[in-house]
Amino acid sequence: QVLLVESGGGLVQAGDSLRLSCAASGRTSSNFAMGWFRQAPGKEREFVAAISAGGMFTYYSDSVKGRFTISRDNAKNTVYLQMNSLKPEETAVYYCASNRDSSGTVYNINFYRSGASYDYWGQGTQVTVSS
């Protein structure tokens, strides 16, 4: 079992930056693939970014590419999401997720984009972007 706890959310103005953190504990592994998703009220959960086991590859949705950066610090069992130039429409609860496959396998991008690929989820952190 893996426990994921997000932090770093808050209220910012459009154009501001924010960095989210996801701390993992329990039977975690640096070889776990990690992803960030978000869900706005009344909307379906959507993929934001992911990082492969080992952190050698990153993946982003088209809407955030060039503005968001996902990274991981294996020594701290933490994954980050640096969000720049935030937009009001990106107001949502942001969730981190982990895949339990510890083999270090790097999958195709469609794997990381699907919420079904992840086994553990955090409680979410609220990000509100005012206009």
Disulfide bonds with the S-S distance in Angstrom:
Cys22-Cys96 1.92
